[in-house]
C-alpha cells in the first residue's frame, strides 16, 4: 500500500490519477497517523518552500517524515517534495527537512556563478535572454552514477516534464542518479538509501513517468543499482 502526503502543497490529483491508472492501492491523508502502516510514501509538492514547511509543521508531517526515513521505509519526493527533503532552500531562506544533505538554489544564483571572465559573463548574459524561469516543459534526463531501479525499463535521455525555479544541490554528487541541462546541470533524480526524489513530475510525464511510478510502487528501490554513466 502506498501513502500520499496531503499537506495543502501537493499536486495530489495528478498523482492519484496516475496510481489509479496503475491499479496501485493508496491512502491519501492530511493526518500522519493514517499513513503509519503503509509500505511506502509519495511526497508530492508544488509552490513555495516556506509555506510548504509551515504546513508540514502544523500537520505533524515534518516529524513523521523524519521518523519514517529513520525507520528505513521508502519515500519518493516529487518536485517541491524532492527539494524540501534537503537541508535548506534559498527560497525565503527556508530551513527544510534535512533528510538528505544539500541545499536548494535559484537558477539565477547558479547562472551568475558561471565565472568572472569576460567570455563567461557574455555567455551568461546570452543565457539569461534565452532561458526563462521557471524551467517549464519537457527536458531529457541522462542517467548516471549507476542509475537506479526507479528508471528500470525507461530509456536514457528520455524527456520528462519539469516546472521549477529552484535547483537541487546535494552535498554528495553521488546521490544524483539522473540529470538534465538548463543553463546549468539540473539534478533530476536523486537517491540516497531509502529516499528517492524526482525534480520533474512523473505523474505528468506520460508513459515514462508512469513507468517510474510503477517501479516505485512495485519494486524495492533501496538496493541493486542499474548501469549508467558518471555525472
PyMOL commands that place a pseudoatom at each C-alpha (Angstrom):
pseudoatom trace, name=CA, resn=UNK, resi=1, chain=A, elem=C, hetatm=0, pos=[0.000, 0.000, 0.000]
pseudoatom trace, name=CA, resn=UNK, resi=2, chain=A, elem=C, hetatm=0, pos=[1.217, 3.476, -0.923]
pseudoatom trace, name=CA, resn=UNK, resi=3, chain=A, elem=C, hetatm=0, pos=[0.588, 6.559, 1.179]
pseudoatom trace, name=CA, resn=UNK, resi=4, chain=A, elem=C, hetatm=0, pos=[0.299, 10.060, -0.312]
pseudoatom trace, name=CA, resn=UNK, resi=5, chain=A, elem=C, hetatm=0, pos=[1.087, 13.035, 1.913]
pseudoatom trace, name=CA, resn=UNK, resi=6, chain=A, elem=C, hetatm=0, pos=[-1.592, 15.743, 1.619]
pseudoatom trace, name=CA, resn=UNK, resi=7, chain=A, elem=C, hetatm=0, pos=[-0.256, 18.935, 3.212]
pseudoatom trace, name=CA, resn=UNK, resi=8, chain=A, elem=C, hetatm=0, pos=[-2.029, 21.592, 1.124]
pseudoatom trace, name=CA, resn=UNK, resi=9, chain=A, elem=C, hetatm=0, pos=[1.046, 21.992, -1.081]
pseudoatom trace, name=CA, resn=UNK, resi=10, chain=A, elem=C, hetatm=0, pos=[0.937, 18.916, -3.272]
pseudoatom trace, name=CA, resn=UNK, resi=11, chain=A, elem=C, hetatm=0, pos=[-0.096, 18.098, -6.816]
pseudoatom trace, name=CA, resn=UNK, resi=12, chain=A, elem=C, hetatm=0, pos=[-2.447, 15.492, -5.408]
pseudoatom trace, name=CA, resn=UNK, resi=13, chain=A, elem=C, hetatm=0, pos=[-4.998, 14.859, -8.159]
pseudoatom trace, name=CA, resn=UNK, resi=14, chain=A, elem=C, hetatm=0, pos=[-2.430, 14.032, -10.840]
pseudoatom trace, name=CA, resn=UNK, resi=15, chain=A, elem=C, hetatm=0, pos=[-0.675, 11.588, -8.507]
pseudoatom trace, name=CA, resn=UNK, resi=16, chain=A, elem=C, hetatm=0, pos=[-3.999, 9.968, -7.597]
pseudoatom trace, name=CA, resn=UNK, resi=17, chain=A, elem=C, hetatm=0, pos=[-4.952, 9.577, -11.255]
pseudoatom trace, name=CA, resn=UNK, resi=18, chain=A, elem=C, hetatm=0, pos=[-1.575, 8.022, -12.060]
pseudoatom trace, name=CA, resn=UNK, resi=19, chain=A, elem=C, hetatm=0, pos=[-1.842, 5.451, -9.246]
pseudoatom trace, name=CA, resn=UNK, resi=20, chain=A, elem=C, hetatm=0, pos=[-5.445, 4.697, -10.185]
pseudoatom trace, name=CA, resn=UNK, resi=21, chain=A, elem=C, hetatm=0, pos=[-4.327, 4.069, -13.774]
pseudoatom trace, name=CA, resn=UNK, resi=22, chain=A, elem=C, hetatm=0, pos=[-1.659, 1.687, -12.466]
pseudoatom trace, name=CA, resn=UNK, resi=23, chain=A, elem=C, hetatm=0, pos=[-4.273, -0.001, -10.249]
pseudoatom trace, name=CA, resn=UNK, resi=24, chain=A, elem=C, hetatm=0, pos=[-1.960, 0.636, -7.307]
pseudoatom trace, name=CA, resn=UNK, resi=25, chain=A, elem=C, hetatm=0, pos=[-3.836, 0.911, -3.985]
pseudoatom trace, name=CA, resn=UNK, resi=26, chain=A, elem=C, hetatm=0, pos=[-3.119, 4.048, -1.992]
pseudoatom trace, name=CA, resn=UNK, resi=27, chain=A, elem=C, hetatm=0, pos=[-4.140, 6.068, 1.047]
pseudoatom trace, name=CA, resn=UNK, resi=28, chain=A, elem=C, hetatm=0, pos=[-4.313, 9.865, 0.800]
pseudoatom trace, name=CA, resn=UNK, resi=29, chain=A, elem=C, hetatm=0, pos=[-4.398, 11.749, 4.087]
pseudoatom trace, name=CA, resn=UNK, resi=30, chain=A, elem=C, hetatm=0, pos=[-3.699, 15.016, 5.872]
pseudoatom trace, name=CA, resn=UNK, resi=31, chain=A, elem=C, hetatm=0, pos=[-3.172, 13.029, 9.082]
pseudoatom trace, name=CA, resn=UNK, resi=32, chain=A, elem=C, hetatm=0, pos=[0.187, 11.287, 9.611]
pseudoatom trace, name=CA, resn=UNK, resi=33, chain=A, elem=C, hetatm=0, pos=[-1.455, 8.572, 11.721]
pseudoatom trace, name=CA, resn=UNK, resi=34, chain=A, elem=C, hetatm=0, pos=[-3.389, 7.381, 8.662]
pseudoatom trace, name=CA, resn=UNK, resi=35, chain=A, elem=C, hetatm=0, pos=[-0.106, 6.611, 6.877]
pseudoatom trace, name=CA, resn=UNK, resi=36, chain=A, elem=C, hetatm=0, pos=[1.704, 4.808, 9.692]
pseudoatom trace, name=CA, resn=UNK, resi=37, chain=A, elem=C, hetatm=0, pos=[1.088, 1.345, 8.247]
pseudoatom trace, name=CA, resn=UNK, resi=38, chain=A, elem=C, hetatm=0, pos=[1.632, 1.919, 4.528]
pseudoatom trace, name=CA, resn=UNK, resi=39, chain=A, elem=C, hetatm=0, pos=[4.609, 0.336, 2.765]
pseudoatom trace, name=CA, resn=UNK, resi=40, chain=A, elem=C, hetatm=0, pos=[5.906, 3.431, 1.010]
pseudoatom trace, name=CA, resn=UNK, resi=41, chain=A, elem=C, hetatm=0, pos=[5.119, 7.135, 0.794]
pseudoatom trace, name=CA, resn=UNK, resi=42, chain=A, elem=C, hetatm=0, pos=[4.828, 9.581, -2.097]
pseudoatom trace, name=CA, resn=UNK, resi=43, chain=A, elem=C, hetatm=0, pos=[5.639, 13.143, -1.036]
pseudoatom trace, name=CA, resn=UNK, resi=44, chain=A, elem=C, hetatm=0, pos=[4.482, 15.495, -3.824]
pseudoatom trace, name=CA, resn=UNK, resi=45, chain=A, elem=C, hetatm=0, pos=[4.653, 19.263, -3.784]
pseudoatom trace, name=CA, resn=UNK, resi=46, chain=A, elem=C, hetatm=0, pos=[4.199, 22.467, -5.737]
pseudoatom trace, name=CA, resn=UNK, resi=47, chain=A, elem=C, hetatm=0, pos=[4.521, 26.079, -4.669]
pseudoatom trace, name=CA, resn=UNK, resi=48, chain=A, elem=C, hetatm=0, pos=[6.662, 27.886, -2.121]
pseudoatom trace, name=CA, resn=UNK, resi=49, chain=A, elem=C, hetatm=0, pos=[9.107, 26.210, 0.261]
pseudoatom trace, name=CA, resn=UNK, resi=50, chain=A, elem=C, hetatm=0, pos=[8.351, 28.284, 3.383]
pseudoatom trace, name=CA, resn=UNK, resi=51, chain=A, elem=C, hetatm=0, pos=[4.598, 27.728, 3.044]
pseudoatom trace, name=CA, resn=UNK, resi=52, chain=A, elem=C, hetatm=0, pos=[5.135, 24.002, 2.498]
pseudoatom trace, name=CA, resn=UNK, resi=53, chain=A, elem=C, hetatm=0, pos=[7.329, 23.702, 5.591]
pseudoatom trace, name=CA, resn=UNK, resi=54, chain=A, elem=C, hetatm=0, pos=[4.755, 25.616, 7.633]
pseudoatom trace, name=CA, resn=UNK, resi=55, chain=A, elem=C, hetatm=0, pos=[2.049, 23.180, 6.519]
pseudoatom trace, name=CA, resn=UNK, resi=56, chain=A, elem=C, hetatm=0, pos=[4.253, 20.191, 7.335]
pseudoatom trace, name=CA, resn=UNK, resi=57, chain=A, elem=C, hetatm=0, pos=[4.934, 21.501, 10.843]
pseudoatom trace, name=CA, resn=UNK, resi=58, chain=A, elem=C, hetatm=0, pos=[1.302, 22.334, 11.535]
pseudoatom trace, name=CA, resn=UNK, resi=59, chain=A, elem=C, hetatm=0, pos=[0.139, 18.887, 10.401]
pseudoatom trace, name=CA, resn=UNK, resi=60, chain=A, elem=C, hetatm=0, pos=[2.920, 16.976, 12.167]
pseudoatom trace, name=CA, resn=UNK, resi=61, chain=A, elem=C, hetatm=0, pos=[4.209, 15.584, 8.881]
pseudoatom trace, name=CA, resn=UNK, resi=62, chain=A, elem=C, hetatm=0, pos=[7.650, 17.146, 9.426]
pseudoatom trace, name=CA, resn=UNK, resi=63, chain=A, elem=C, hetatm=0, pos=[8.477, 14.892, 12.389]
pseudoatom trace, name=CA, resn=UNK, resi=64, chain=A, elem=C, hetatm=0, pos=[6.542, 11.981, 10.863]
pseudoatom trace, name=CA, resn=UNK, resi=65, chain=A, elem=C, hetatm=0, pos=[8.627, 12.042, 7.670]
pseudoatom trace, name=CA, resn=UNK, resi=66, chain=A, elem=C, hetatm=0, pos=[11.877, 12.271, 9.630]
pseudoatom trace, name=CA, resn=UNK, resi=67, chain=A, elem=C, hetatm=0, pos=[10.884, 9.243, 11.720]
pseudoatom trace, name=CA, resn=UNK, resi=68, chain=A, elem=C, hetatm=0, pos=[9.694, 7.446, 8.587]
pseudoatom trace, name=CA, resn=UNK, resi=69, chain=A, elem=C, hetatm=0, pos=[13.064, 7.810, 6.887]
pseudoatom trace, name=CA, resn=UNK, resi=70, chain=A, elem=C, hetatm=0, pos=[14.910, 6.773, 10.062]
pseudoatom trace, name=CA, resn=UNK, resi=71, chain=A, elem=C, hetatm=0, pos=[12.858, 3.562, 10.087]
pseudoatom trace, name=CA, resn=UNK, resi=72, chain=A, elem=C, hetatm=0, pos=[14.275, 2.754, 6.607]
pseudoatom trace, name=CA, resn=UNK, resi=73, chain=A, elem=C, hetatm=0, pos=[10.897, 2.863, 4.879]
pseudoatom trace, name=CA, resn=UNK, resi=74, chain=A, elem=C, hetatm=0, pos=[10.655, 4.142, 1.315]
pseudoatom trace, name=CA, resn=UNK, resi=75, chain=A, elem=C, hetatm=0, pos=[9.960, 7.771, 0.434]
pseudoatom trace, name=CA, resn=UNK, resi=76, chain=A, elem=C, hetatm=0, pos=[9.559, 9.344, -3.017]
pseudoatom trace, name=CA, resn=UNK, resi=77, chain=A, elem=C, hetatm=0, pos=[9.662, 13.135, -3.244]
pseudoatom trace, name=CA, resn=UNK, resi=78, chain=A, elem=C, hetatm=0, pos=[8.273, 14.882, -6.329]
pseudoatom trace, name=CA, resn=UNK, resi=79, chain=A, elem=C, hetatm=0, pos=[9.107, 18.460, -7.441]
pseudoatom trace, name=CA, resn=UNK, resi=80, chain=A, elem=C, hetatm=0, pos=[8.863, 20.637, -4.293]
pseudoatom trace, name=CA, resn=UNK, resi=81, chain=A, elem=C, hetatm=0, pos=[8.744, 17.404, -2.313]
pseudoatom trace, name=CA, resn=UNK, resi=82, chain=A, elem=C, hetatm=0, pos=[12.071, 16.493, -3.933]
pseudoatom trace, name=CA, resn=UNK, resi=83, chain=A, elem=C, hetatm=0, pos=[13.560, 19.809, -2.788]
pseudoatom trace, name=CA, resn=UNK, resi=84, chain=A, elem=C, hetatm=0, pos=[12.454, 20.178, 0.819]
pseudoatom trace, name=CA, resn=UNK, resi=85, chain=A, elem=C, hetatm=0, pos=[13.908, 16.809, 1.756]
pseudoatom trace, name=CA, resn=UNK, resi=86, chain=A, elem=C, hetatm=0, pos=[17.233, 18.710, 1.731]
pseudoatom trace, name=CA, resn=UNK, resi=87, chain=A, elem=C, hetatm=0, pos=[18.628, 20.986, 4.464]
pseudoatom trace, name=CA, resn=UNK, resi=88, chain=A, elem=C, hetatm=0, pos=[17.749, 24.476, 3.313]
pseudoatom trace, name=CA, resn=UNK, resi=89, chain=A, elem=C, hetatm=0, pos=[16.242, 26.419, 0.404]
pseudoatom trace, name=CA, resn=UNK, resi=90, chain=A, elem=C, hetatm=0, pos=[17.230, 29.868, -0.852]
pseudoatom trace, name=CA, resn=UNK, resi=91, chain=A, elem=C, hetatm=0, pos=[13.509, 30.483, -1.267]
pseudoatom trace, name=CA, resn=UNK, resi=92, chain=A, elem=C, hetatm=0, pos=[12.788, 32.711, 1.759]
pseudoatom trace, name=CA, resn=UNK, resi=93, chain=A, elem=C, hetatm=0, pos=[15.895, 31.173, 3.402]
pseudoatom trace, name=CA, resn=UNK, resi=94, chain=A, elem=C, hetatm=0, pos=[13.794, 28.241, 4.499]
pseudoatom trace, name=CA, resn=UNK, resi=95, chain=A, elem=C, hetatm=0, pos=[15.043, 25.507, 6.806]
pseudoatom trace, name=CA, resn=UNK, resi=96, chain=A, elem=C, hetatm=0, pos=[13.808, 22.244, 5.334]
pseudoatom trace, name=CA, resn=UNK, resi=97, chain=A, elem=C, hetatm=0, pos=[13.528, 18.618, 6.475]
pseudoatom trace, name=CA, resn=UNK, resi=98, chain=A, elem=C, hetatm=0, pos=[17.238, 17.776, 6.371]
pseudoatom trace, name=CA, resn=UNK, resi=99, chain=A, elem=C, hetatm=0, pos=[16.732, 14.188, 5.208]
pseudoatom trace, name=CA, resn=UNK, resi=100, chain=A, elem=C, hetatm=0, pos=[19.483, 14.455, 2.564]
pseudoatom trace, name=CA, resn=UNK, resi=101, chain=A, elem=C, hetatm=0, pos=[22.491, 16.800, 2.929]
pseudoatom trace, name=CA, resn=UNK, resi=102, chain=A, elem=C, hetatm=0, pos=[22.373, 19.704, 0.492]
pseudoatom trace, name=CA, resn=UNK, resi=103, chain=A, elem=C, hetatm=0, pos=[20.704, 22.997, -0.382]
pseudoatom trace, name=CA, resn=UNK, resi=104, chain=A, elem=C, hetatm=0, pos=[18.228, 24.335, -2.926]
pseudoatom trace, name=CA, resn=UNK, resi=105, chain=A, elem=C, hetatm=0, pos=[19.295, 27.314, -5.043]
pseudoatom trace, name=CA, resn=UNK, resi=106, chain=A, elem=C, hetatm=0, pos=[17.570, 29.532, -7.590]
pseudoatom trace, name=CA, resn=UNK, resi=107, chain=A, elem=C, hetatm=0, pos=[18.518, 29.234, -11.261]
pseudoatom trace, name=CA, resn=UNK, resi=108, chain=A, elem=C, hetatm=0, pos=[19.579, 32.890, -11.307]
pseudoatom trace, name=CA, resn=UNK, resi=109, chain=A, elem=C, hetatm=0, pos=[22.046, 32.276, -8.463]
pseudoatom trace, name=CA, resn=UNK, resi=110, chain=A, elem=C, hetatm=0, pos=[23.657, 29.390, -10.284]
pseudoatom trace, name=CA, resn=UNK, resi=111, chain=A, elem=C, hetatm=0, pos=[23.783, 31.230, -13.622]
pseudoatom trace, name=CA, resn=UNK, resi=112, chain=A, elem=C, hetatm=0, pos=[25.537, 34.216, -12.012]
pseudoatom trace, name=CA, resn=UNK, resi=113, chain=A, elem=C, hetatm=0, pos=[28.245, 31.896, -10.709]
pseudoatom trace, name=CA, resn=UNK, resi=114, chain=A, elem=C, hetatm=0, pos=[29.262, 30.670, -14.155]
pseudoatom trace, name=CA, resn=UNK, resi=115, chain=A, elem=C, hetatm=0, pos=[32.564, 32.597, -13.974]
pseudoatom trace, name=CA, resn=UNK, resi=116, chain=A, elem=C, hetatm=0, pos=[34.201, 36.038, -13.722]
pseudoatom trace, name=CA, resn=UNK, resi=117, chain=A, elem=C, hetatm=0, pos=[35.953, 36.290, -17.080]
pseudoatom trace, name=CA, resn=UNK, resi=118, chain=A, elem=C, hetatm=0, pos=[34.540, 38.341, -19.936]
pseudoatom trace, name=CA, resn=UNK, resi=119, chain=A, elem=C, hetatm=0, pos=[33.644, 35.425, -22.221]
pseudoatom trace, name=CA, resn=UNK, resi=120, chain=A, elem=C, hetatm=0, pos=[31.745, 33.635, -19.496]
pseudoatom trace, name=CA, resn=UNK, resi=121, chain=A, elem=C, hetatm=0, pos=[29.958, 36.835, -18.488]
pseudoatom trace, name=CA, resn=UNK, resi=122, chain=A, elem=C, hetatm=0, pos=[28.877, 37.339, -22.113]
pseudoatom trace, name=CA, resn=UNK, resi=123, chain=A, elem=C, hetatm=0, pos=[27.730, 33.717, -22.263]
pseudoatom trace, name=CA, resn=UNK, resi=124, chain=A, elem=C, hetatm=0, pos=[25.802, 34.244, -19.038]
pseudoatom trace, name=CA, resn=UNK, resi=125, chain=A, elem=C, hetatm=0, pos=[24.071, 37.335, -20.456]
pseudoatom trace, name=CA, resn=UNK, resi=126, chain=A, elem=C, hetatm=0, pos=[23.058, 35.417, -23.572]
pseudoatom trace, name=CA, resn=UNK, resi=127, chain=A, elem=C, hetatm=0, pos=[21.843, 32.605, -21.390]
pseudoatom trace, name=CA, resn=UNK, resi=128, chain=A, elem=C, hetatm=0, pos=[19.623, 34.930, -19.373]
pseudoatom trace, name=CA, resn=UNK, resi=129, chain=A, elem=C, hetatm=0, pos=[17.984, 36.174, -22.561]
pseudoatom trace, name=CA, resn=UNK, resi=130, chain=A, elem=C, hetatm=0, pos=[17.433, 32.676, -23.913]
pseudoatom trace, name=CA, resn=UNK, resi=131, chain=A, elem=C, hetatm=0, pos=[16.224, 30.827, -20.829]
pseudoatom trace, name=CA, resn=UNK, resi=132, chain=A, elem=C, hetatm=0, pos=[13.205, 31.651, -18.726]
pseudoatom trace, name=CA, resn=UNK, resi=133, chain=A, elem=C, hetatm=0, pos=[12.463, 30.939, -15.091]
pseudoatom trace, name=CA, resn=UNK, resi=134, chain=A, elem=C, hetatm=0, pos=[10.679, 28.793, -14.143]
pseudoatom trace, name=CA, resn=UNK, resi=135, chain=A, elem=C, hetatm=0, pos=[12.155, 25.923, -16.120]
pseudoatom trace, name=CA, resn=UNK, resi=136, chain=A, elem=C, hetatm=0, pos=[8.884, 24.709, -17.563]
pseudoatom trace, name=CA, resn=UNK, resi=137, chain=A, elem=C, hetatm=0, pos=[8.309, 21.974, -20.114]
pseudoatom trace, name=CA, resn=UNK, resi=138, chain=A, elem=C, hetatm=0, pos=[9.917, 18.813, -21.420]
pseudoatom trace, name=CA, resn=UNK, resi=139, chain=A, elem=C, hetatm=0, pos=[13.610, 18.123, -20.950]
pseudoatom trace, name=CA, resn=UNK, resi=140, chain=A, elem=C, hetatm=0, pos=[15.670, 14.983, -21.412]
pseudoatom trace, name=CA, resn=UNK, resi=141, chain=A, elem=C, hetatm=0, pos=[17.242, 13.238, -18.424]
pseudoatom trace, name=CA, resn=UNK, resi=142, chain=A, elem=C, hetatm=0, pos=[20.600, 11.444, -18.566]
pseudoatom trace, name=CA, resn=UNK, resi=143, chain=A, elem=C, hetatm=0, pos=[21.058, 8.603, -16.082]
pseudoatom trace, name=CA, resn=UNK, resi=144, chain=A, elem=C, hetatm=0, pos=[24.324, 8.495, -14.144]
pseudoatom trace, name=CA, resn=UNK, resi=145, chain=A, elem=C, hetatm=0, pos=[26.203, 7.213, -11.104]
pseudoatom trace, name=CA, resn=UNK, resi=146, chain=A, elem=C, hetatm=0, pos=[24.975, 3.671, -11.591]
pseudoatom trace, name=CA, resn=UNK, resi=147, chain=A, elem=C, hetatm=0, pos=[21.384, 4.727, -12.173]
pseudoatom trace, name=CA, resn=UNK, resi=148, chain=A, elem=C, hetatm=0, pos=[18.556, 3.340, -10.069]
pseudoatom trace, name=CA, resn=UNK, resi=149, chain=A, elem=C, hetatm=0, pos=[15.847, 0.692, -10.287]
pseudoatom trace, name=CA, resn=UNK, resi=150, chain=A, elem=C, hetatm=0, pos=[13.434, 3.619, -10.316]
pseudoatom trace, name=CA, resn=UNK, resi=151, chain=A, elem=C, hetatm=0, pos=[14.140, 4.035, -14.052]
pseudoatom trace, name=CA, resn=UNK, resi=152, chain=A, elem=C, hetatm=0, pos=[14.156, 0.354, -14.991]
pseudoatom trace, name=CA, resn=UNK, resi=153, chain=A, elem=C, hetatm=0, pos=[12.593, -0.023, -18.447]
pseudoatom trace, name=CA, resn=UNK, resi=154, chain=A, elem=C, hetatm=0, pos=[12.999, 3.699, -19.221]
pseudoatom trace, name=CA, resn=UNK, resi=155, chain=A, elem=C, hetatm=0, pos=[15.471, 4.726, -21.932]
pseudoatom trace, name=CA, resn=UNK, resi=156, chain=A, elem=C, hetatm=0, pos=[18.374, 7.021, -21.107]
pseudoatom trace, name=CA, resn=UNK, resi=157, chain=A, elem=C, hetatm=0, pos=[17.803, 10.625, -22.236]
pseudoatom trace, name=CA, resn=UNK, resi=158, chain=A, elem=C, hetatm=0, pos=[14.012, 10.253, -22.075]
pseudoatom trace, name=CA, resn=UNK, resi=159, chain=A, elem=C, hetatm=0, pos=[12.033, 13.503, -21.816]
pseudoatom trace, name=CA, resn=UNK, resi=160, chain=A, elem=C, hetatm=0, pos=[10.182, 14.325, -18.600]
pseudoatom trace, name=CA, resn=UNK, resi=161, chain=A, elem=C, hetatm=0, pos=[8.007, 17.282, -17.629]
pseudoatom trace, name=CA, resn=UNK, resi=162, chain=A, elem=C, hetatm=0, pos=[9.585, 19.951, -15.381]
pseudoatom trace, name=CA, resn=UNK, resi=163, chain=A, elem=C, hetatm=0, pos=[8.154, 23.012, -13.611]
pseudoatom trace, name=CA, resn=UNK, resi=164, chain=A, elem=C, hetatm=0, pos=[10.560, 24.638, -11.121]
pseudoatom trace, name=CA, resn=UNK, resi=165, chain=A, elem=C, hetatm=0, pos=[12.572, 27.771, -10.354]
pseudoatom trace, name=CA, resn=UNK, resi=166, chain=A, elem=C, hetatm=0, pos=[14.944, 26.259, -7.785]
pseudoatom trace, name=CA, resn=UNK, resi=167, chain=A, elem=C, hetatm=0, pos=[17.621, 23.625, -8.274]
pseudoatom trace, name=CA, resn=UNK, resi=168, chain=A, elem=C, hetatm=0, pos=[18.699, 20.730, -6.051]
pseudoatom trace, name=CA, resn=UNK, resi=169, chain=A, elem=C, hetatm=0, pos=[22.355, 20.980, -4.979]
pseudoatom trace, name=CA, resn=UNK, resi=170, chain=A, elem=C, hetatm=0, pos=[23.276, 17.836, -2.993]
pseudoatom trace, name=CA, resn=UNK, resi=171, chain=A, elem=C, hetatm=0, pos=[26.414, 17.814, -0.871]
pseudoatom trace, name=CA, resn=UNK, resi=172, chain=A, elem=C, hetatm=0, pos=[27.325, 14.478, -2.428]
pseudoatom trace, name=CA, resn=UNK, resi=173, chain=A, elem=C, hetatm=0, pos=[27.156, 14.280, -6.249]
pseudoatom trace, name=CA, resn=UNK, resi=174, chain=A, elem=C, hetatm=0, pos=[26.964, 10.503, -5.928]
pseudoatom trace, name=CA, resn=UNK, resi=175, chain=A, elem=C, hetatm=0, pos=[23.293, 10.676, -4.906]
pseudoatom trace, name=CA, resn=UNK, resi=176, chain=A, elem=C, hetatm=0, pos=[22.430, 12.145, -8.326]
pseudoatom trace, name=CA, resn=UNK, resi=177, chain=A, elem=C, hetatm=0, pos=[21.075, 9.321, -10.488]
pseudoatom trace, name=CA, resn=UNK, resi=178, chain=A, elem=C, hetatm=0, pos=[19.828, 11.433, -13.386]
pseudoatom trace, name=CA, resn=UNK, resi=179, chain=A, elem=C, hetatm=0, pos=[20.308, 14.988, -14.601]
pseudoatom trace, name=CA, resn=UNK, resi=180, chain=A, elem=C, hetatm=0, pos=[19.021, 17.477, -17.168]
pseudoatom trace, name=CA, resn=UNK, resi=181, chain=A, elem=C, hetatm=0, pos=[20.577, 20.665, -18.554]
pseudoatom trace, name=CA, resn=UNK, resi=182, chain=A, elem=C, hetatm=0, pos=[19.009, 24.114, -18.306]
pseudoatom trace, name=CA, resn=UNK, resi=183, chain=A, elem=C, hetatm=0, pos=[21.843, 26.606, -18.324]
pseudoatom trace, name=CA, resn=UNK, resi=184, chain=A, elem=C, hetatm=0, pos=[23.412, 24.502, -15.603]
pseudoatom trace, name=CA, resn=UNK, resi=185, chain=A, elem=C, hetatm=0, pos=[23.281, 20.857, -14.605]
pseudoatom trace, name=CA, resn=UNK, resi=186, chain=A, elem=C, hetatm=0, pos=[19.896, 20.143, -13.022]
pseudoatom trace, name=CA, resn=UNK, resi=187, chain=A, elem=C, hetatm=0, pos=[19.813, 17.101, -10.722]
pseudoatom trace, name=CA, resn=UNK, resi=188, chain=A, elem=C, hetatm=0, pos=[16.603, 15.411, -11.838]
pseudoatom trace, name=CA, resn=UNK, resi=189, chain=A, elem=C, hetatm=0, pos=[16.669, 12.092, -9.961]
pseudoatom trace, name=CA, resn=UNK, resi=190, chain=A, elem=C, hetatm=0, pos=[18.237, 11.727, -6.542]
pseudoatom trace, name=CA, resn=UNK, resi=191, chain=A, elem=C, hetatm=0, pos=[18.507, 8.583, -4.447]
pseudoatom trace, name=CA, resn=UNK, resi=192, chain=A, elem=C, hetatm=0, pos=[20.014, 8.006, -1.025]
pseudoatom trace, name=CA, resn=UNK, resi=193, chain=A, elem=C, hetatm=0, pos=[19.306, 4.726, 0.739]
pseudoatom trace, name=CA, resn=UNK, resi=194, chain=A, elem=C, hetatm=0, pos=[15.504, 4.512, 1.128]
pseudoatom trace, name=CA, resn=UNK, resi=195, chain=A, elem=C, hetatm=0, pos=[14.885, 8.038, -0.227]
pseudoatom trace, name=CA, resn=UNK, resi=196, chain=A, elem=C, hetatm=0, pos=[14.192, 8.690, -3.906]
pseudoatom trace, name=CA, resn=UNK, resi=197, chain=A, elem=C, hetatm=0, pos=[13.286, 12.035, -5.465]
pseudoatom trace, name=CA, resn=UNK, resi=198, chain=A, elem=C, hetatm=0, pos=[12.303, 13.368, -8.896]
pseudoatom trace, name=CA, resn=UNK, resi=199, chain=A, elem=C, hetatm=0, pos=[12.608, 17.076, -9.684]
pseudoatom trace, name=CA, resn=UNK, resi=200, chain=A, elem=C, hetatm=0, pos=[10.296, 16.527, -12.670]
pseudoatom trace, name=CA, resn=UNK, resi=201, chain=A, elem=C, hetatm=0, pos=[6.687, 15.384, -12.452]
pseudoatom trace, name=CA, resn=UNK, resi=202, chain=A, elem=C, hetatm=0, pos=[6.489, 11.653, -13.287]
pseudoatom trace, name=CA, resn=UNK, resi=203, chain=A, elem=C, hetatm=0, pos=[2.711, 11.811, -12.922]
pseudoatom trace, name=CA, resn=UNK, resi=204, chain=A, elem=C, hetatm=0, pos=[2.628, 14.355, -15.798]
pseudoatom trace, name=CA, resn=UNK, resi=205, chain=A, elem=C, hetatm=0, pos=[5.285, 12.711, -17.985]
pseudoatom trace, name=CA, resn=UNK, resi=206, chain=A, elem=C, hetatm=0, pos=[3.267, 10.158, -19.922]
pseudoatom trace, name=CA, resn=UNK, resi=207, chain=A, elem=C, hetatm=0, pos=[4.326, 6.521, -20.183]
pseudoatom trace, name=CA, resn=UNK, resi=208, chain=A, elem=C, hetatm=0, pos=[7.916, 7.027, -18.948]
pseudoatom trace, name=CA, resn=UNK, resi=209, chain=A, elem=C, hetatm=0, pos=[6.633, 8.796, -15.849]
pseudoatom trace, name=CA, resn=UNK, resi=210, chain=A, elem=C, hetatm=0, pos=[4.094, 6.053, -15.231]
pseudoatom trace, name=CA, resn=UNK, resi=211, chain=A, elem=C, hetatm=0, pos=[6.916, 3.515, -15.564]
pseudoatom trace, name=CA, resn=UNK, resi=212, chain=A, elem=C, hetatm=0, pos=[8.810, 5.299, -12.795]
pseudoatom trace, name=CA, resn=UNK, resi=213, chain=A, elem=C, hetatm=0, pos=[5.777, 5.315, -10.529]
pseudoatom trace, name=CA, resn=UNK, resi=214, chain=A, elem=C, hetatm=0, pos=[5.130, 1.656, -11.343]
pseudoatom trace, name=CA, resn=UNK, resi=215, chain=A, elem=C, hetatm=0, pos=[8.714, 0.783, -10.445]
pseudoatom trace, name=CA, resn=UNK, resi=216, chain=A, elem=C, hetatm=0, pos=[8.339, 2.663, -7.176]
pseudoatom trace, name=CA, resn=UNK, resi=217, chain=A, elem=C, hetatm=0, pos=[5.099, 1.094, -6.037]
pseudoatom trace, name=CA, resn=UNK, resi=218, chain=A, elem=C, hetatm=0, pos=[6.056, -2.438, -7.145]
pseudoatom trace, name=CA, resn=UNK, resi=219, chain=A, elem=C, hetatm=0, pos=[9.811, -2.698, -6.562]
pseudoatom trace, name=CA, resn=UNK, resi=220, chain=A, elem=C, hetatm=0, pos=[12.365, -2.453, -3.781]
pseudoatom trace, name=CA, resn=UNK, resi=221, chain=A, elem=C, hetatm=0, pos=[14.397, 0.666, -4.605]
pseudoatom trace, name=CA, resn=UNK, resi=222, chain=A, elem=C, hetatm=0, pos=[16.741, 0.649, -1.627]
pseudoatom trace, name=CA, resn=UNK, resi=223, chain=A, elem=C, hetatm=0, pos=[19.399, -1.560, -3.232]
pseudoatom trace, name=CA, resn=UNK, resi=224, chain=A, elem=C, hetatm=0, pos=[20.627, -3.002, -6.556]
pseudoatom trace, name=CA, resn=UNK, resi=225, chain=A, elem=C, hetatm=0, pos=[21.601, -0.198, -8.904]
pseudoatom trace, name=CA, resn=UNK, resi=226, chain=A, elem=C, hetatm=0, pos=[21.247, -0.184, -12.668]
pseudoatom trace, name=CA, resn=UNK, resi=227, chain=A, elem=C, hetatm=0, pos=[24.084, 0.879, -15.001]
pseudoatom trace, name=CA, resn=UNK, resi=228, chain=A, elem=C, hetatm=0, pos=[24.788, 4.394, -16.157]
pseudoatom trace, name=CA, resn=UNK, resi=229, chain=A, elem=C, hetatm=0, pos=[27.493, 6.971, -16.811]
pseudoatom trace, name=CA, resn=UNK, resi=230, chain=A, elem=C, hetatm=0, pos=[29.185, 9.093, -14.173]
pseudoatom trace, name=CA, resn=UNK, resi=231, chain=A, elem=C, hetatm=0, pos=[27.721, 12.566, -13.620]
for i in range(1, 231): cmd.bond("trace and resi %d" % i, "trace and resi %d" % (i + 1))
show_as sticks, trace
zoom trace
